[in-house]
Amino acid sequence: MKIRRILATAVAAAVTTPVVFLSAGPAFADTPKPTTSKGATAQQDDLDGPDFEELERLEAAVAAAEQKVEDLKAEREQVKNDLLAGNLGKEVVEELAAAEEAVADAKAARTAAEAVLTAAKEALTAIEADATATPEQKTAAAEAVTTAEAEVAKAVAAATAADERLARATTAWNDARVALAQKGSLLAEDIKAAEQELADAEAAVDAFWEDKGDFEECVEDGAVRSTLTGPKSITIGSSANFSLTVKNTSDRDLDSVRSYLFAAQLPESWEDIDDEDPDLDRYFDIDWKTAANPKWTELDFQDDAIELGAIGKGGKVDVTLRLTVDEDAPAGEGIAFTTGEYENEDGSCGISEQYAEVEFDIVEPSEEPEPEETASPSPSPSTSTPAPAATSGHTPQGGSSHTPVTTGGELAATGSSDALPQVAAAAGAALVLGAGAVFVARRRKVNA
């Protein structure tokens, strides 16, 4: 299952029903932990041949089911867009347009023919009443009426044919629309079935690990503390730098630390959120770099973490983030938030009980204010330990990780009554809870 989709869905749900998430933390407090910090790959390497092959098969089934769900949803979205835009097939659309044009032309031709007939009849009446009119003139006037009547008859027949053509084209257009709507309904059923396939495939992976024995538990603690700062506004179509500091506030060295980051655009109305695919991050791209990883590295919301490597007791890592707002993004409000996790060589591991967030405005180029930075680390629970100022003991590493995070416990509230801080709290909860769900499914290991 992909982190971005889980987090985005969780954020949307948390915003509308934050109590669900803010009270759900203890459900993940007993998240299993790996007995090694080598990660999922190393865990799989500890399995023997048949077991490893079985796990590969099960995880391949999960990946295939995920892709199937995504493909079906994309196809259904295209059907919905085609319905809204009237994209019902080139031939059907072009024939309807041509038929409508033919009806208009036939109507105009009939009107013109009828006008000529009326004029011819009036001329005939006038000549017949004229005592000086010659027989030739009277004959010509009568012939003009006859000719005009024939043209009217032809115009009426052409108009009738055009109407019949339009009726057929309209029927074909309506049939195509009904067929497309039926396809959308069938896709909805296919998606439901595919999602059940995915759930079954994920359950099979869980069952695989359950059969391998008991697990140790990860903890939720204050060992890793994050601080996130950034500008108060970002102009649409541009980039802005944020600063992330991750500190080891524990009483020991941490062998492997990573951070997870998510950015969301807040819609004007929560009713606008697609419950199945909120896609709140669709307008953002994030790159990161550190002293140990000086090149900009793209952060894939779906799978990646920022790998920070080992951080010694009291040490910290500074990360520079570059957040880019898509030029198609609407003006409004946005939020970025982050949390961290760690693993140690002795098998201990944990998720930070604290997260940090930054709120910012998304503005049109003409609305860009003077640059101004603001720091808004989220409050941590009362049990959190303030980060020391020391920076020693830092051994960072570059690269990104596909390893999700654990979670548990409750998160700090933002202490504000307006909507955005509420979203921040809910989003932070969703970040931890959603990632925890991934952790359970992906990082379990046999107790050695």
PAZADREN-175000 format. One record per residue (C-alpha): residue number from 0; residue in three letters; x, y, z. Coordinates in Angstrom, 3 decimals, always signed. Layout:
<sites>
SITE resi resn        u        v        w
SITE  NUM  ALA        X        Y        Z
...
</sites>
This chain:
<sites>
SITE resi resn        u        v        w
SITE    0  MET   +0.000   +0.000   +0.000
SITE    1  LYS   +1.405   +3.416   -0.839
SITE    2  ILE   +2.116   +5.953   +1.865
SITE    3  ARG   +0.811   +8.995   -0.020
SITE    4  ARG   -2.583   +7.473   -0.701
SITE    5  ILE   -2.969   +6.251   +2.874
SITE    6  LEU   -1.895   +9.581   +4.344
SITE    7  ALA   -3.975  +11.677   +1.966
SITE    8  THR   -7.058   +9.588   +2.652
SITE    9  ALA   -6.347   +9.693   +6.365
SITE   10  VAL   -5.917  +13.463   +6.303
SITE   11  ALA   -9.264  +13.971   +4.587
SITE   12  ALA  -10.986  +11.690   +7.053
SITE   13  ALA   -9.204  +13.252  +10.012
SITE   14  VAL  -10.213  +16.761   +8.996
SITE   15  THR  -13.901  +15.903   +8.874
SITE   16  THR  -13.845  +13.567  +11.868
SITE   17  PRO  -10.635  +14.395  +13.772
SITE   18  VAL  -11.792  +12.715  +16.962
SITE   19  VAL  -11.572   +9.370  +15.213
SITE   20  PHE   -7.879   +9.843  +14.524
SITE   21  LEU   -6.901  +11.751  +17.612
SITE   22  SER   -8.373   +9.033  +19.784
SITE   23  ALA   -7.155   +6.124  +17.702
SITE   24  GLY   -3.460   +6.358  +18.518
SITE   25  PRO   -3.346   +3.625  +21.173
SITE   26  ALA   -4.569   +1.144  +18.592
SITE   27  PHE   -1.103   +1.347  +17.040
SITE   28  ALA   +0.842   +1.520  +20.296
SITE   29  ASP   +1.723   -2.159  +20.032
SITE   30  THR   +3.107   -1.935  +16.512
SITE   31  PRO   +5.568   -4.774  +15.895
SITE   32  LYS   +9.171   -3.759  +15.479
SITE   33  PRO  +11.991   -5.338  +13.495
SITE   34  THR  +14.812   -6.978  +15.405
SITE   35  THR  +17.373   -5.431  +13.069
SITE   36  SER  +17.868   -1.975  +11.608
SITE   37  LYS  +18.851   -3.339   +8.210
SITE   38  GLY  +15.335   -2.737   +6.900
SITE   39  ALA  +12.750   -4.755   +5.019
SITE   40  THR  +15.194   -6.121   +2.458
SITE   41  ALA  +17.435   -7.566   +5.125
SITE   42  GLN  +14.408   -8.975   +6.926
SITE   43  GLN  +13.371  -10.807   +3.804
SITE   44  ASP  +16.927  -12.062   +3.335
SITE   45  ASP  +16.637  -13.836   +6.692
SITE   46  LEU  +13.932  -16.090   +5.261
SITE   47  ASP  +14.849  -19.393   +3.669
SITE   48  GLY  +14.312  -20.078   -0.047
SITE   49  PRO  +10.706  -21.296   -0.100
SITE   50  ASP   +9.585  -18.712   +2.446
SITE   51  PHE  +11.316  -15.920   +0.587
SITE   52  GLU   +9.744  -16.985   -2.688
SITE   53  GLU   +6.318  -17.168   -1.041
SITE   54  LEU   +6.721  -13.675   +0.414
SITE   55  GLU   +7.812  -12.342   -2.968
SITE   56  ARG   +4.748  -13.925   -4.558
SITE   57  LEU   +2.414  -12.455   -1.938
SITE   58  GLU   +3.921   -8.971   -2.201
SITE   59  ALA   +3.798   -9.148   -5.999
SITE   60  ALA   +0.090   -9.949   -5.681
SITE   61  VAL   -0.359   -6.868   -3.488
SITE   62  ALA   +1.473   -4.686   -6.007
SITE   63  ALA   -0.592   -6.086   -8.882
SITE   64  ALA   -3.832   -5.520   -6.963
SITE   65  GLU   -2.804   -1.951   -6.126
SITE   66  GLN   -2.067   -1.256   -9.781
SITE   67  LYS   -5.371   -2.783  -10.846
SITE   68  VAL   -7.291   -0.554   -8.444
SITE   69  GLU   -5.403   +2.527   -9.641
SITE   70  ASP   -5.954   +1.672  -13.313
SITE   71  LEU   -9.661   +1.053  -12.837
SITE   72  LYS  -10.090   +4.302  -10.910
SITE   73  ALA   -8.239   +6.186  -13.627
SITE   74  GLU  -10.486   +4.607  -16.253
SITE   75  ARG  -13.607   +5.508  -14.286
SITE   76  GLU  -12.369   +9.081  -13.862
SITE   77  GLN  -11.875   +9.293  -17.629
SITE   78  VAL  -15.425   +8.017  -18.164
SITE   79  LYS  -16.737  +10.683  -15.797
SITE   80  ASN  -14.792  +13.392  -17.608
SITE   81  ASP  -16.005  +12.144  -20.999
SITE   82  LEU  -19.596  +12.264  -19.790
SITE   83  LEU  -19.185  +15.805  -18.532
SITE   84  ALA  -17.472  +16.930  -21.733
SITE   85  GLY  -19.765  +15.019  -24.069
SITE   86  ASN  -16.902  +12.967  -25.503
SITE   87  LEU  -19.034  +10.145  -26.864
SITE   88  GLY  -17.004   +9.136  -29.909
SITE   89  LYS  -15.837  +11.155  -32.894
SITE   90  GLU  -18.374   +9.781  -35.362
SITE   91  VAL  -21.336  +10.226  -33.018
SITE   92  VAL  -20.387  +13.769  -32.040
SITE   93  GLU  -19.565  +14.861  -35.588
SITE   94  GLU  -22.783  +13.377  -37.011
SITE   95  LEU  -24.903  +15.143  -34.404
SITE   96  ALA  -23.208  +18.452  -35.201
SITE   97  ALA  -23.641  +17.881  -38.946
SITE   98  ALA  -27.301  +16.896  -38.510
SITE   99  GLU  -28.020  +20.002  -36.458
SITE  100  GLU  -26.360  +22.122  -39.144
SITE  101  ALA  -28.377  +20.358  -41.870
SITE  102  VAL  -31.640  +21.088  -40.018
SITE  103  ALA  -30.703  +24.747  -39.723
SITE  104  ASP  -29.802  +24.935  -43.425
SITE  105  ALA  -33.009  +23.154  -44.480
SITE  106  LYS  -35.105  +25.455  -42.340
SITE  107  ALA  -33.451  +28.508  -43.885
SITE  108  ALA  -33.941  +27.097  -47.414
SITE  109  ARG  -37.630  +26.380  -46.743
SITE  110  THR  -38.168  +29.870  -45.367
SITE  111  ALA  -36.543  +31.380  -48.467
SITE  112  ALA  -38.594  +29.177  -50.822
SITE  113  GLU  -41.811  +30.076  -49.064
SITE  114  ALA  -40.935  +33.776  -49.375
SITE  115  VAL  -40.394  +33.361  -53.134
SITE  116  LEU  -43.754  +31.578  -53.446
SITE  117  THR  -45.534  +34.303  -51.547
SITE  118  ALA  -44.006  +36.959  -53.801
SITE  119  ALA  -44.926  +34.964  -56.948
SITE  120  LYS  -48.542  +34.617  -55.836
SITE  121  GLU  -48.784  +38.326  -55.090
SITE  122  ALA  -47.349  +39.105  -58.543
SITE  123  LEU  -49.846  +36.769  -60.236
SITE  124  THR  -52.758  +38.368  -58.405
SITE  125  ALA  -51.599  +41.832  -59.438
SITE  126  ILE  -51.213  +40.869  -63.107
SITE  127  GLU  -54.591  +39.181  -63.241
SITE  128  ALA  -56.146  +42.384  -61.909
SITE  129  ASP  -54.263  +44.519  -64.415
SITE  130  ALA  -56.478  +45.099  -67.492
SITE  131  THR  -53.438  +46.089  -69.523
SITE  132  ALA  -51.496  +42.855  -68.779
SITE  133  THR  -50.780  +40.714  -71.802
SITE  134  PRO  -51.545  +37.005  -71.955
SITE  135  GLU  -47.843  +36.306  -72.010
SITE  136  GLN  -47.346  +38.221  -68.754
SITE  137  LYS  -50.188  +36.329  -67.103
SITE  138  THR  -48.724  +32.998  -68.269
SITE  139  ALA  -45.256  +33.888  -66.991
SITE  140  ALA  -46.660  +34.898  -63.610
SITE  141  ALA  -48.598  +31.660  -63.328
SITE  142  GLU  -45.487  +29.641  -64.239
SITE  143  ALA  -43.483  +31.517  -61.593
SITE  144  VAL  -46.008  +30.451  -58.977
SITE  145  THR  -45.816  +26.843  -60.140
SITE  146  THR  -42.016  +26.899  -60.038
SITE  147  ALA  -42.023  +28.453  -56.546
SITE  148  GLU  -44.474  +25.836  -55.292
SITE  149  ALA  -42.177  +23.098  -56.565
SITE  150  GLU  -39.201  +24.676  -54.759
SITE  151  VAL  -41.216  +24.881  -51.542
SITE  152  ALA  -42.121  +21.219  -51.861
SITE  153  LYS  -38.451  +20.325  -52.316
SITE  154  ALA  -37.511  +22.488  -49.331
SITE  155  VAL  -40.183  +20.839  -47.178
SITE  156  ALA  -38.922  +17.385  -48.174
SITE  157  ALA  -35.330  +18.423  -47.424
SITE  158  ALA  -36.367  +19.798  -44.018
SITE  159  THR  -38.196  +16.582  -43.224
SITE  160  ALA  -35.132  +14.535  -44.174
SITE  161  ALA  -32.915  +16.792  -42.065
SITE  162  ASP  -35.242  +16.394  -39.071
SITE  163  GLU  -35.148  +12.625  -39.459
SITE  164  ARG  -31.348  +12.701  -39.685
SITE  165  LEU  -31.180  +14.800  -36.526
SITE  166  ALA  -33.509  +12.398  -34.735
SITE  167  ARG  -31.241   +9.478  -35.627
SITE  168  ALA  -28.100  +11.383  -34.625
SITE  169  THR  -29.692  +12.420  -31.320
SITE  170  THR  -30.692   +8.830  -30.606
SITE  171  ALA  -27.160   +7.641  -31.354
SITE  172  TRP  -25.726  +10.358  -29.084
SITE  173  ASN  -28.094   +9.420  -26.253
SITE  174  ASP  -27.321   +5.731  -26.725
SITE  175  ALA  -23.588   +6.472  -26.555
SITE  176  ARG  -24.087   +8.489  -23.396
SITE  177  VAL  -26.130   +5.720  -21.788
SITE  178  ALA  -23.474   +3.174  -22.778
SITE  179  LEU  -20.752   +5.341  -21.241
SITE  180  ALA  -22.754   +5.769  -18.049
SITE  181  GLN  -23.289   +2.011  -17.889
SITE  182  LYS  -19.550   +1.533  -18.346
SITE  183  GLY  -18.973   +3.832  -15.384
SITE  184  SER  -21.375   +1.764  -13.277
SITE  185  LEU  -19.662   -1.460  -14.291
SITE  186  LEU  -16.270   +0.064  -13.474
SITE  187  ALA  -17.539   +0.978  -10.018
SITE  188  GLU  -18.361   -2.682   -9.460
SITE  189  ASP  -14.978   -3.696  -10.877
SITE  190  ILE  -13.242   -1.262   -8.514
SITE  191  LYS  -15.129   -2.694   -5.564
SITE  192  ALA  -14.039   -6.194   -6.547
SITE  193  ALA  -10.443   -5.056   -7.144
SITE  194  GLU  -10.307   -3.357   -3.743
SITE  195  GLN  -11.455   -6.615   -2.166
SITE  196  GLU   -8.697   -8.410   -4.079
SITE  197  LEU   -6.219   -5.896   -2.676
SITE  198  ALA   -7.534   -6.340   +0.857
SITE  199  ASP   -7.270  -10.128   +0.480
SITE  200  ALA   -3.719   -9.840   -0.882
SITE  201  GLU   -2.661   -7.594   +2.012
SITE  202  ALA   -4.315   -9.962   +4.477
SITE  203  ALA   -2.317  -12.802   +2.950
SITE  204  VAL   +0.927  -10.904   +3.600
SITE  205  ASP   -0.166  -10.260   +7.199
SITE  206  ALA   -1.026  -13.935   +7.618
SITE  207  PHE   +2.389  -14.891   +6.254
SITE  208  TRP   +4.123  -12.897   +8.968
SITE  209  GLU   +1.696  -14.028  +11.650
SITE  210  ASP   +2.705  -17.597  +10.910
SITE  211  LYS   +6.348  -16.741  +11.574
SITE  212  GLY   +5.918  -16.208  +15.296
SITE  213  ASP   +5.694  -13.398  +17.846
SITE  214  PHE   +6.992   -9.897  +17.313
SITE  215  GLU   +8.735   -7.392  +19.474
SITE  216  GLU   +7.161   -3.968  +19.825
SITE  217  CYS   +8.207   -0.547  +18.622
SITE  218  VAL   +7.664   +2.346  +21.014
SITE  219  GLU   +6.304   +5.843  +20.738
SITE  220  ASP   +8.631   +8.286  +22.446
SITE  221  GLY  +10.389  +11.642  +22.259
SITE  222  ALA  +13.700  +10.302  +20.966
SITE  223  VAL  +13.327  +12.139  +17.661
SITE  224  ARG  +12.100  +15.730  +17.559
SITE  225  SER  +11.405  +17.701  +14.367
SITE  226  THR  +11.347  +21.446  +13.769
SITE  227  LEU   +9.967  +22.787  +10.479
SITE  228  THR  +10.160  +26.411   +9.320
SITE  229  GLY   +9.183  +28.078   +6.078
SITE  230  PRO   +7.704  +31.145   +4.372
SITE  231  LYS   +4.240  +32.488   +5.121
SITE  232  SER   +3.294  +32.366   +1.443
SITE  233  ILE   +4.315  +30.664   -1.801
SITE  234  THR   +3.512  +32.069   -5.226
SITE  235  ILE   +1.704  +29.765   -7.630
SITE  236  GLY   +4.119  +28.332  -10.186
SITE  237  SER   +7.192  +28.967   -8.025
SITE  238  SER   +9.308  +27.255   -5.377
SITE  239  ALA  +10.177  +28.141   -1.789
SITE  240  ASN  +12.700  +26.689   +0.644
SITE  241  PHE  +11.791  +25.214   +4.018
SITE  242  SER  +14.124  +24.153   +6.791
SITE  243  LEU  +13.756  +20.888   +8.683
SITE  244  THR  +15.841  +20.093  +11.744
SITE  245  VAL  +15.708  +16.599  +13.214
SITE  246  LYS  +17.249  +16.171  +16.677
SITE  247  ASN  +18.154  +13.147  +18.749
SITE  248  THR  +16.794  +14.056  +22.177
SITE  249  SER  +17.313  +10.588  +23.635
SITE  250  ASP  +20.062   +9.458  +26.004
SITE  251  ARG  +21.738   +7.232  +23.410
SITE  252  ASP  +22.953   +7.201  +19.834
SITE  253  LEU  +20.326   +6.357  +17.200
SITE  254  ASP  +21.640   +4.118  +14.426
SITE  255  SER  +19.155   +4.973  +11.664
SITE  256  VAL  +16.793   +7.958  +11.595
SITE  257  ARG  +14.363   +8.978   +8.857
SITE  258  SER  +11.751  +11.656   +8.373
SITE  259  TYR   +8.415  +11.551   +6.595
SITE  260  LEU   +7.008  +14.683   +5.012
SITE  261  PHE   +3.621  +15.507   +3.547
SITE  262  ALA   +2.175  +18.685   +2.027
SITE  263  ALA   -1.522  +19.358   +1.460
SITE  264  GLN   -3.593  +22.013   -0.266
SITE  265  LEU   -6.684  +22.864   +1.750
SITE  266  PRO   -9.853  +23.086   -0.377
SITE  267  GLU  -12.350  +25.887   +0.123
SITE  268  SER  -14.938  +23.327   +1.181
SITE  269  TRP  -14.331  +19.873   +2.633
SITE  270  GLU  -17.307  +18.744   +0.557
SITE  271  ASP  -14.993  +19.075   -2.459
SITE  272  ILE  -12.760  +16.244   -1.223
SITE  273  ASP  -12.995  +12.928   -3.042
SITE  274  ASP  -13.350  +10.416   -0.206
SITE  275  GLU  -11.759   +7.613   -2.239
SITE  276  ASP   -8.795   +9.624   -3.496
SITE  277  PRO   -8.397  +12.989   -1.723
SITE  278  ASP   -5.167  +13.723   -3.625
SITE  279  LEU   -4.499  +16.723   -1.387
SITE  280  ASP   -0.818  +16.809   -2.408
SITE  281  ARG   -1.429  +16.965   -6.160
SITE  282  TYR   -0.244  +20.572   -6.525
SITE  283  PHE   +3.097  +20.079   -4.721
SITE  284  ASP   +6.530  +18.670   -5.447
SITE  285  ILE   +9.215  +18.481   -2.765
SITE  286  ASP  +12.967  +18.058   -3.124
SITE  287  TRP  +15.432  +17.778   -0.250
SITE  288  LYS  +19.144  +17.911   +0.449
SITE  289  THR  +21.507  +17.715   +3.416
SITE  290  ALA  +25.194  +18.313   +3.966
SITE  291  ALA  +25.778  +14.604   +3.385
SITE  292  ASN  +23.433  +14.517   +0.393
SITE  293  PRO  +24.102  +17.910   -1.284
SITE  294  LYS  +22.216  +17.193   -4.510
SITE  295  TRP  +18.501  +17.899   -4.679
SITE  296  THR  +16.619  +14.609   -4.263
SITE  297  GLU  +12.979  +14.325   -5.254
SITE  298  LEU  +10.718  +13.123   -2.453
SITE  299  ASP   +8.033  +10.756   -3.663
SITE  300  PHE   +5.074  +11.169   -1.317
SITE  301  GLN   +3.945   +7.682   -2.275
SITE  302  ASP   +6.907   +5.731   -0.977
SITE  303  ASP   +9.903   +7.771   +0.137
SITE  304  ALA  +11.329   +8.930   +3.411
SITE  305  ILE  +14.240  +11.287   +3.986
SITE  306  GLU  +17.071   +9.017   +5.149
SITE  307  LEU  +19.168  +10.823   +7.748
SITE  308  GLY  +21.399   +7.956   +8.840
SITE  309  ALA  +22.835   +7.748  +12.353
SITE  310  ILE  +22.424  +10.665  +14.774
SITE  311  GLY  +24.474  +10.645  +17.936
SITE  312  LYS  +23.142  +11.507  +21.388
SITE  313  GLY  +22.252  +15.217  +21.391
SITE  314  GLY  +23.018  +15.506  +17.686
SITE  315  LYS  +20.887  +16.876  +14.882
SITE  316  VAL  +20.548  +16.909  +11.095
SITE  317  ASP  +19.550  +19.974   +9.099
SITE  318  VAL  +17.554  +19.352   +5.927
SITE  319  THR  +16.785  +21.929   +3.238
SITE  320  LEU  +13.435  +21.376   +1.527
SITE  321  ARG  +12.282  +22.910   -1.740
SITE  322  LEU   +8.513  +22.956   -2.123
SITE  323  THR   +7.216  +23.744   -5.616
SITE  324  VAL   +3.609  +24.802   -6.209
SITE  325  ASP   +2.154  +23.719   -9.534
SITE  326  GLU   +1.122  +26.570  -11.823
SITE  327  ASP   -2.355  +25.043  -12.009
SITE  328  ALA   -2.810  +25.230   -8.241
SITE  329  PRO   -5.660  +27.415   -6.944
SITE  330  ALA   -4.956  +30.211   -4.525
SITE  331  GLY   -5.754  +29.327   -0.933
SITE  332  GLU   -4.154  +27.752   +2.105
SITE  333  GLY   -1.598  +24.985   +2.406
SITE  334  ILE   +0.165  +23.010   +5.098
SITE  335  ALA   +3.322  +20.909   +5.355
SITE  336  PHE   +3.986  +18.558   +8.230
SITE  337  THR   +6.561  +15.989   +9.233
SITE  338  THR   +7.430  +13.358  +11.791
SITE  339  GLY  +10.328  +10.971  +12.335
SITE  340  GLU  +11.243   +7.419  +13.285
SITE  341  TYR  +14.356   +5.470  +14.203
SITE  342  GLU  +15.792   +1.946  +14.255
SITE  343  ASN  +18.823   +0.671  +16.120
SITE  344  GLU  +21.183   -2.225  +15.558
SITE  345  ASP  +20.039   -3.815  +18.817
SITE  346  GLY  +16.496   -4.126  +17.452
SITE  347  SER  +14.945   -1.197  +19.302
SITE  348  CYS  +12.875   +1.227  +17.224
SITE  349  GLY  +10.270   +3.927  +17.602
SITE  350  ILE   +8.098   +6.617  +16.128
SITE  351  SER   +8.228  +10.194  +17.324
SITE  352  GLU   +5.290  +11.220  +19.490
SITE  353  GLN   +5.778  +14.765  +18.140
SITE  354  TYR   +5.252  +16.219  +14.699
SITE  355  ALA   +5.959  +19.650  +13.239
SITE  356  GLU   +3.875  +21.658  +10.813
SITE  357  VAL   +4.002  +24.904   +8.832
SITE  358  GLU   +0.984  +26.726   +7.457
SITE  359  PHE   +1.291  +28.954   +4.389
SITE  360  ASP   -0.784  +30.860   +1.858
SITE  361  ILE   -0.810  +29.890   -1.817
SITE  362  VAL   -0.991  +33.213   -3.672
SITE  363  GLU   -1.318  +34.447   -7.231
SITE  364  PRO   +1.855  +36.051   -8.656
SITE  365  SER   +0.319  +39.538   -8.382
SITE  366  GLU   -0.468  +38.939   -4.710
SITE  367  GLU   +3.060  +37.998   -3.668
SITE  368  PRO   +3.942  +39.775   -0.378
SITE  369  GLU   +7.377  +40.609   +0.941
SITE  370  PRO   +9.347  +37.450   +1.855
SITE  371  GLU   +8.833  +36.528   +5.479
SITE  372  GLU   +9.669  +33.347   +7.355
SITE  373  THR   +7.779  +31.804  +10.198
SITE  374  ALA   +8.582  +28.854  +12.404
SITE  375  SER   +5.714  +26.726  +13.595
SITE  376  PRO   +6.824  +23.441  +15.127
SITE  377  SER   +3.810  +21.593  +16.477
SITE  378  PRO   +3.585  +21.303  +20.241
SITE  379  SER   +4.670  +17.944  +21.529
SITE  380  PRO   +2.929  +16.024  +24.315
SITE  381  SER   +3.816  +16.968  +27.860
SITE  382  THR   +6.165  +14.012  +28.034
SITE  383  SER   +8.420  +15.338  +25.273
SITE  384  THR  +11.971  +16.315  +26.148
SITE  385  PRO  +13.312  +19.620  +24.756
SITE  386  ALA  +16.003  +19.151  +22.151
SITE  387  PRO  +19.567  +19.932  +23.319
SITE  388  ALA  +21.653  +22.419  +21.398
SITE  389  ALA  +24.560  +20.036  +20.827
SITE  390  THR  +25.200  +18.911  +17.286
SITE  391  SER  +27.819  +16.226  +17.821
SITE  392  GLY  +27.487  +12.607  +16.890
SITE  393  HIS  +25.786  +13.116  +13.532
SITE  394  THR  +26.591  +10.601  +10.829
SITE  395  PRO  +24.064  +11.323   +8.058
SITE  396  GLN  +23.523   +9.282   +4.938
SITE  397  GLY  +22.039  +10.232   +1.575
SITE  398  GLY  +19.305   +8.575   -0.433
SITE  399  SER  +15.662   +7.797   +0.149
SITE  400  SER  +13.867   +4.940   +1.803
SITE  401  HIS  +10.776   +2.933   +1.015
SITE  402  THR  +10.426   +1.921   +4.648
SITE  403  PRO   +7.196   +3.131   +6.288
SITE  404  VAL   +6.872   +4.225   +9.910
SITE  405  THR   +5.273   +2.930  +13.064
SITE  406  THR   +2.935   +4.851  +15.293
SITE  407  GLY   +0.953   +4.897  +18.487
SITE  408  GLY   -0.300   +7.112  +21.265
SITE  409  GLU   -1.979  +10.485  +20.939
SITE  410  LEU   -0.706  +13.618  +19.241
SITE  411  ALA   -0.530  +17.159  +20.534
SITE  412  ALA   -3.361  +19.537  +19.649
SITE  413  THR   -2.491  +22.874  +18.066
SITE  414  GLY   -4.481  +24.917  +20.578
SITE  415  SER   -6.185  +27.145  +18.008
SITE  416  SER   -9.841  +27.503  +17.185
SITE  417  ASP   -9.634  +28.323  +13.485
SITE  418  ALA   -9.776  +25.691  +10.774
SITE  419  LEU   -6.157  +25.448   +9.681
SITE  420  PRO   -4.620  +24.457  +13.033
SITE  421  GLN   -7.395  +21.891  +13.397
SITE  422  VAL   -6.358  +20.484  +10.048
SITE  423  ALA   -2.740  +20.461  +11.170
SITE  424  ALA   -3.559  +18.391  +14.230
SITE  425  ALA   -5.723  +16.013  +12.269
SITE  426  ALA   -3.159  +15.793   +9.494
SITE  427  GLY   -0.397  +15.008  +11.949
SITE  428  ALA   -2.513  +12.261  +13.440
SITE  429  ALA   -3.215  +10.908   +9.995
SITE  430  LEU   +0.486  +10.995   +9.139
SITE  431  VAL   +1.366   +8.815  +12.090
SITE  432  LEU   -1.653   +6.522  +11.951
SITE  433  GLY   -1.530   +6.023   +8.209
SITE  434  ALA   +2.176   +5.317   +8.251
SITE  435  GLY   +1.648   +2.930  +11.137
SITE  436  ALA   -0.775   +0.938   +9.052
SITE  437  VAL   +1.908   +0.612   +6.390
SITE  438  PHE   +4.465   -0.398   +8.995
SITE  439  VAL   +2.300   -3.240  +10.236
SITE  440  ALA   +1.896   -4.635   +6.739
SITE  441  ARG   +5.455   -4.149   +5.489
SITE  442  ARG   +8.048   -4.297   +8.241
SITE  443  ARG   +7.252   -7.226  +10.456
SITE  444  LYS  +10.000   -9.689  +11.153
SITE  445  VAL  +10.326  -13.036  +12.844
SITE  446  ASN  +11.594  -12.845  +16.402
SITE  447  ALA  +15.009  -14.388  +16.250
</sites>
